[in-house]
């Protein structure tokens, strides 16, 4: 089954502005050596999707560096392969000066790419969800039920008072009957859309042409909600590992969950569905005589001399003697000088924490230090 892949790299940047000030959501680091885009891109690569377009918006330099020519995902091809779709001023915006702000506007911005597609199906995915989904099974389910659109959902407990832009669905025998927004009164188990969608490519072209003529902007409201009774829109319930990165707190907790061996195995060690990333050539991490490390994920190229516990440590991090680092996420090339005490802290890249500093955050409000800072 010939399938086109589309990944939205920027739609959720405002969810974690701390981490997307200088990068897209898609290129946010995760799990000590990955980027968030690695998950949807690997899901597509594992399904042998040979043409994947990544819609960019702004701040996409780090994304370009990470993806390179797509070789790590077997998408470095003369024909098709990985295609970066750069932003431009949308001709469909009201004043002709704005970049897209919604999913449907983003699709409009790559209209030539979609119109030229000859694939039978299109799989679309956002970059704010960490999952390991069998896309082949998803497409098979879509085809077997002769659906026009299939929406992937995850059954999640929603506490009362939750503030989120996520939407949930109700279905009967797998057919979607209602799509509704989560509000502060919503609580209990809900089937949330995780923004992975399969659609017939010819239908996508038709939706694109109609939305251009009508000026529709919302894929959820103007395409899905309006057509639950006229299109065969189905639900695919995903039961695998899942993290939604919609705040700095959720980013922190998702990384902390990876310290569980079971979570690591469920996400990264699924037979025939590996998660790929851009591989760096770095020396092994050096654990010095006084180092004391417990329950951590630590990338290569680090030097550890202090005490590190329950933390996620990216490449090239230096932790000095007498340091106590607990429940922390330290991005690439962070330097923690002698005698520092850190707890519930997130450092961005190239941060220098000077000798003797004490920094404490809370698990629900981690202390964040922006890129290139000296504390």
C-alpha positions as CSV (number, residue, x, y, z in Angstrom):
1,X,0.0,0.0,0.0
2,X,1.7,3.2,-1.2
3,X,1.5,5.7,1.6
4,X,2.5,9.4,2.0
5,X,3.8,10.6,5.4
6,X,3.2,14.2,6.6
7,X,4.7,15.4,9.9
8,X,3.8,18.8,11.5
9,X,6.9,20.2,13.2
10,X,5.6,23.4,14.8
11,X,1.9,23.2,15.6
12,X,2.4,22.9,19.4
13,X,5.4,25.2,20.0
14,X,3.4,27.4,22.3
15,X,2.8,24.5,24.7
16,X,6.4,24.6,25.9
17,X,7.7,28.0,25.0
18,X,10.7,27.5,27.3
19,X,12.0,24.7,25.1
20,X,10.8,26.1,21.7
21,X,12.3,29.6,21.9
22,X,15.2,28.6,19.6
23,X,13.9,25.3,18.1
24,X,10.7,23.6,16.9
25,X,8.7,21.2,19.0
26,X,9.9,18.5,16.6
27,X,13.6,19.1,17.6
28,X,13.1,19.2,21.3
29,X,15.6,16.8,22.9
30,X,14.1,13.8,24.7
31,X,15.3,10.7,26.5
32,X,19.1,11.6,26.6
33,X,19.8,11.1,22.9
34,X,16.6,11.5,20.9
35,X,14.5,14.4,19.5
36,X,10.7,14.4,19.5
37,X,10.5,14.0,15.7
38,X,12.3,10.7,16.0
39,X,9.1,9.0,17.2
40,X,6.6,9.9,14.4
41,X,9.4,9.6,11.8
42,X,10.5,6.2,13.0
43,X,6.9,5.0,13.1
44,X,6.6,5.9,9.5
45,X,10.0,4.5,8.6
46,X,9.1,1.2,10.3
47,X,6.0,1.0,8.0
48,X,8.3,1.4,5.0
49,X,6.7,4.7,4.0
50,X,9.1,6.0,1.4
51,X,8.1,9.6,1.1
52,X,7.7,11.8,4.2
53,X,7.2,15.6,4.1
54,X,8.0,17.6,7.2
55,X,6.1,20.9,7.4
56,X,8.3,23.6,9.0
57,X,7.4,27.0,10.2
58,X,10.3,28.9,12.0
59,X,13.3,28.1,14.2
60,X,14.0,25.0,12.1
61,X,17.8,25.1,11.8
62,X,18.3,22.6,14.6
63,X,15.7,20.3,12.9
64,X,17.5,20.5,9.6
65,X,20.8,19.6,11.3
66,X,19.2,16.7,13.1
67,X,17.5,15.2,10.1
68,X,20.3,15.8,7.7
69,X,19.4,13.8,4.5
70,X,17.2,11.3,6.4
71,X,19.8,8.5,6.2
72,X,19.2,7.3,9.7
73,X,15.6,6.6,8.9
74,X,16.4,5.0,5.5
75,X,14.9,8.0,3.7
76,X,18.0,9.2,1.9
77,X,16.7,8.4,-1.6
78,X,17.0,9.8,-5.1
79,X,13.3,9.5,-5.6
80,X,10.9,10.5,-2.7
81,X,12.6,10.1,0.7
82,X,12.7,12.8,3.4
83,X,11.4,16.2,2.1
84,X,11.6,19.3,4.2
85,X,8.8,21.7,3.3
86,X,10.0,25.2,4.3
87,X,7.6,27.9,5.3
88,X,6.4,30.8,3.2
89,X,3.8,33.5,3.5
90,X,0.5,31.8,3.0
91,X,-1.6,33.1,0.1
92,X,-4.6,32.0,2.0
93,X,-4.1,34.1,5.1
94,X,-6.4,37.1,5.5
95,X,-3.7,39.8,5.1
96,X,-1.3,37.7,2.9
97,X,1.5,38.3,5.4
98,X,1.0,35.6,8.1
99,X,2.4,32.1,8.3
100,X,0.0,29.3,9.0
101,X,-1.4,28.9,12.5
102,X,-3.6,25.9,12.2
103,X,-3.3,22.3,10.9
104,X,-5.5,23.0,7.9
105,X,-3.6,26.1,7.0
106,X,-0.4,24.1,7.2
107,X,-1.8,21.6,4.8
108,X,-2.8,24.4,2.4
109,X,0.7,25.7,2.6
110,X,2.0,22.5,1.0
111,X,-0.8,22.1,-1.6
112,X,1.6,21.5,-4.5
113,X,3.2,18.7,-2.6
114,X,-0.1,17.0,-1.8
115,X,-1.6,17.5,-5.3
116,X,1.5,15.8,-6.8
117,X,1.2,12.8,-4.6
118,X,0.3,9.5,-6.2
119,X,0.1,7.5,-3.0
120,X,-3.2,5.9,-2.1
121,X,-3.2,6.9,1.6
122,X,-1.7,9.7,3.7
123,X,-0.6,9.4,7.3
124,X,-0.4,12.7,9.2
125,X,1.3,13.0,12.6
126,X,2.1,15.8,15.0
127,X,5.5,16.0,16.9
128,X,4.3,16.4,20.5
129,X,3.3,12.8,21.1
130,X,5.9,10.1,22.0
131,X,4.6,6.7,20.9
132,X,5.7,3.5,19.1
133,X,2.7,2.6,16.9
134,X,2.4,-0.1,14.3
135,X,1.5,2.2,11.3
136,X,1.2,-0.9,9.0
137,X,-1.5,-2.3,11.3
138,X,-3.1,1.2,11.4
139,X,-3.3,1.4,7.6
140,X,-4.5,-2.2,7.3
141,X,-7.3,-1.4,9.8
142,X,-8.2,1.7,7.8
143,X,-8.3,-0.2,4.6
144,X,-10.1,-3.3,6.0
145,X,-13.0,-1.1,7.3
146,X,-13.1,1.0,4.0
147,X,-12.8,4.2,6.0
148,X,-12.4,7.7,4.6
149,X,-10.5,8.9,7.7
150,X,-9.1,7.0,10.7
151,X,-8.3,8.9,14.0
152,X,-5.8,7.3,16.4
153,X,-6.9,7.6,20.0
154,X,-5.6,6.7,23.4
155,X,-7.7,5.9,26.5
156,X,-6.5,8.3,29.1
157,X,-7.8,9.2,32.6
158,X,-8.6,13.0,32.6
159,X,-8.7,14.6,36.1
160,X,-11.3,17.2,36.8
161,X,-9.9,20.7,36.2
162,X,-7.6,19.6,33.4
163,X,-6.6,22.5,31.1
164,X,-5.7,21.2,27.6
165,X,-6.4,21.8,24.0
166,X,-6.9,18.1,23.4
167,X,-10.1,16.7,22.0
168,X,-11.8,13.4,22.7
169,X,-14.1,11.3,20.6
170,X,-17.1,8.9,21.1
171,X,-17.6,6.0,18.7
172,X,-20.0,3.2,18.0
173,X,-18.5,0.0,16.7
174,X,-15.4,1.9,15.7
175,X,-17.2,4.6,13.8
176,X,-16.8,8.1,15.2
177,X,-20.1,9.7,16.3
178,X,-18.9,12.8,18.3
179,X,-15.7,14.9,18.6
180,X,-15.7,17.1,21.6
181,X,-13.2,19.4,23.5
182,X,-11.9,18.7,27.0
183,X,-12.9,21.3,29.5
184,X,-12.4,21.8,33.2
185,X,-15.5,19.7,34.1
186,X,-14.4,16.7,32.0
187,X,-13.1,13.8,34.1
188,X,-12.7,10.1,34.0
189,X,-11.5,7.8,31.1
190,X,-11.7,9.5,27.8
191,X,-10.5,8.4,24.3
192,X,-8.2,11.3,23.4
193,X,-7.1,12.0,19.8
194,X,-3.3,11.8,19.7
195,X,-3.2,13.6,16.3
196,X,-2.2,10.7,14.2
197,X,-4.5,10.4,11.2
198,X,-4.9,8.2,8.1
199,X,-6.9,9.6,5.2
200,X,-7.4,8.6,1.6
201,X,-5.1,10.9,-0.4
202,X,-7.8,11.7,-3.0
203,X,-10.1,12.8,-0.1
204,X,-7.3,14.9,1.3
205,X,-6.9,16.6,-2.1
206,X,-10.7,17.2,-2.2
207,X,-10.6,18.6,1.4
208,X,-7.7,20.9,0.4
209,X,-9.5,22.3,-2.7
210,X,-12.7,22.9,-0.7
211,X,-11.0,24.6,2.2
212,X,-9.1,26.9,-0.2
213,X,-12.4,28.0,-1.8
214,X,-14.3,28.4,1.5
215,X,-11.5,29.8,3.7
216,X,-11.9,27.0,6.3
217,X,-9.0,27.0,8.8
218,X,-9.6,24.2,11.3
219,X,-9.1,20.5,10.4
220,X,-10.9,19.3,13.5
221,X,-13.9,21.7,13.2
222,X,-14.3,22.2,9.5
223,X,-13.3,18.7,8.3
224,X,-13.9,16.2,11.1
225,X,-16.8,17.6,13.2
226,X,-18.8,18.7,10.1
227,X,-18.5,15.3,8.4
228,X,-19.0,12.7,11.1
229,X,-22.4,11.8,9.6
230,X,-21.3,12.0,5.9
231,X,-17.8,10.5,5.9
232,X,-16.8,7.1,7.3
233,X,-14.6,8.4,10.1
234,X,-13.2,5.6,12.3
235,X,-11.4,5.2,15.5
236,X,-8.2,3.2,16.0
237,X,-7.5,2.7,19.8
238,X,-3.8,2.6,20.5
239,X,-2.7,0.7,23.5
240,X,1.1,1.1,23.5
241,X,3.4,3.6,25.3
242,X,2.3,7.2,25.1
243,X,3.5,10.5,26.4
244,X,1.9,13.8,25.4
245,X,4.3,16.7,25.7
246,X,2.0,19.7,26.2
247,X,3.8,21.6,29.0
248,X,7.2,21.8,30.7
249,X,5.8,19.7,33.5
250,X,4.6,16.9,31.2
251,X,8.0,17.0,29.4
252,X,9.7,16.5,32.8
253,X,7.5,13.7,33.9
254,X,7.8,11.9,30.5
255,X,11.6,11.9,30.8
256,X,11.4,10.7,34.4
257,X,9.1,7.8,33.3
258,X,11.9,6.6,31.0
259,X,13.9,5.7,34.1
260,X,11.6,2.7,34.5
261,X,13.0,-0.4,32.7
262,X,9.5,-1.4,31.7
263,X,8.8,2.0,30.1
264,X,12.1,1.8,28.2
265,X,11.4,-1.7,26.9
266,X,7.8,-0.8,25.9
267,X,9.0,2.3,23.9
268,X,12.4,1.4,22.5
269,X,12.6,-2.3,22.4
270,X,9.6,-3.3,20.4
271,X,10.5,-6.1,17.9
272,X,10.8,-4.8,14.3
273,X,9.9,-1.3,15.4
274,X,13.1,0.5,16.7
275,X,13.2,4.2,17.3
276,X,15.9,5.8,15.1
277,X,17.9,9.0,15.7
278,X,20.8,10.9,14.3
279,X,23.9,9.0,15.7
280,X,26.8,11.0,17.0
281,X,30.4,9.8,17.3
282,X,31.4,10.5,20.9
283,X,33.7,8.8,23.3
284,X,32.2,6.7,26.1
285,X,31.1,8.4,29.3
286,X,33.8,8.5,32.0
287,X,32.7,7.7,35.5
288,X,35.5,8.9,37.9
289,X,36.5,7.3,41.2
290,X,34.2,9.4,43.4
291,X,31.2,9.1,41.1
292,X,28.0,7.6,42.6
293,X,25.3,7.1,40.0
294,X,21.9,5.4,40.5
295,X,18.9,4.9,38.3
296,X,19.9,7.3,35.4
297,X,19.9,7.5,31.7
298,X,23.3,8.9,30.6
299,X,24.4,9.5,27.0
300,X,27.9,9.1,25.8
301,X,30.6,11.8,26.0
302,X,30.0,12.8,29.6
303,X,32.3,13.1,32.6
304,X,30.7,12.2,36.0
305,X,32.6,12.9,39.2
306,X,29.7,13.6,41.6
307,X,26.5,12.0,42.8
308,X,23.8,11.6,40.3
309,X,20.4,10.0,40.9
310,X,17.1,9.5,39.0
311,X,18.2,11.8,36.2
312,X,18.4,12.0,32.4
313,X,21.8,13.2,31.2
314,X,22.4,14.2,27.5
315,X,25.7,14.1,25.6
316,X,28.8,15.9,26.8
317,X,27.6,16.8,30.3
318,X,30.2,17.5,33.0
319,X,29.3,17.0,36.6
320,X,32.0,18.0,39.1
321,X,33.2,16.6,42.4
322,X,31.0,16.9,45.4
323,X,27.9,17.6,43.3
324,X,24.5,16.2,44.1
325,X,22.2,16.0,41.1
326,X,18.7,14.4,41.7
327,X,15.6,14.3,39.4
328,X,17.2,16.4,36.8
329,X,17.3,16.7,33.0
330,X,20.6,18.1,31.8
331,X,20.8,18.9,28.0
332,X,23.9,18.6,25.9
333,X,27.1,20.2,27.1
334,X,25.8,21.3,30.5
335,X,28.6,21.9,32.9
336,X,27.9,21.6,36.7
337,X,30.9,22.8,38.7
338,X,32.2,21.5,42.0
339,X,29.9,21.3,45.0
340,X,26.6,22.2,43.3
341,X,23.2,20.8,44.5
342,X,20.5,20.4,41.9
343,X,17.0,18.9,42.3
344,X,14.1,18.9,39.8
345,X,16.1,21.1,37.4
346,X,16.1,21.2,33.6
347,X,19.0,22.8,31.9
348,X,19.0,23.6,28.2
349,X,22.1,23.2,26.0
350,X,25.5,24.8,26.9
351,X,24.5,25.8,30.4
352,X,27.2,26.5,33.0
353,X,26.3,26.2,36.7
354,X,29.1,27.7,38.7
355,X,30.8,26.3,41.8
356,X,28.6,25.8,44.9
357,X,25.2,26.7,43.3
358,X,22.1,25.3,44.9
359,X,19.0,25.1,42.6
360,X,15.8,23.4,43.6
361,X,12.5,23.1,41.6
362,X,9.4,21.0,42.2
363,X,8.3,17.9,40.3
364,X,5.2,19.8,39.0
365,X,7.2,23.0,38.3
366,X,10.8,22.1,37.5
367,X,13.4,24.9,37.6
368,X,14.3,25.6,34.0
369,X,17.6,27.3,32.8
370,X,17.7,28.5,29.3
371,X,20.3,27.8,26.6
372,X,23.8,29.3,27.0
373,X,23.1,30.6,30.5
374,X,25.7,31.0,33.3
375,X,24.3,30.6,36.8
